[in-house]
Amino acid sequence: MWETALDQLNALHRQNNGRLVSPSYGMIDSQSVKTEYASEERGIDGGKKVKGHKRHSVVDILGNLLHASVHAANCSDTVAGGPVMARAAEKHPSIEAFPGDAG
């Protein structure tokens, strides 16, 4: 239900900004987040020295959230980013490109 509501709000926001309803460009990035509690999905991001979770997000050119996924922090961007982009492309087949940072 929440995903459907988000998709409808994104479509409305894109239309109000003179864009096509379906995005053609998705940007991916990740953020490591500290957590205090123990769980199976917790790890250590060695590059950022953060113990916790890592969330990968795909947004469109307006910053609308298209897809997000949460992993253990020790999951590298190159490994976790592929499935996240694939899911975003599955939901939005009009996406033609994904830029990302060095990871």
C-alpha positions, 0 to 999 in steps of 0.5 A: 500500500505504501509503495503504491501511494509513493508511486502515485505521489511521485507521478503527481509531483513529476507532472506538476513539474512538467516531466513525464510520469515515468522517469528516464534517469535514476541516481543511486547512492548509499548511506551507512547508518549506525545502529545500537541493537544487534541484528542479523543484518548488521555489519561494519562498513570499513571505509566509513568505520560505521557499525550498523546498516547501509541503505541504498536509494534510487531517486529520479532527477527531481529527488523522488524516491524510486526504490530503497533497500537496507543491508548490513553495512559490510555489504559493498556498494558494487555487490548490493547496488546491482539488485537495487538498480535492477528492482528500480528498473523493473518497477520503472522500465523507462529508466535508461541510465543510472549514475553513481559515485566511485563505489 
